[in-house]
Amino acid sequence: QAESAKQNCPVSKALASVPEITLDAALG
């Protein structure tokens, strides 16, 4: 489970950063 957690962390962070980028682009 440790390996899957390490793999899921960067993926979840990347997916979470996508909406932030799109919102910044829309508001900017």
Secondary structure as GFF3:
##gff-version 3
##sequence-region A 1 28
A	DSSP	alpha_helix	2	27	.	.	.	ID=ss1
###
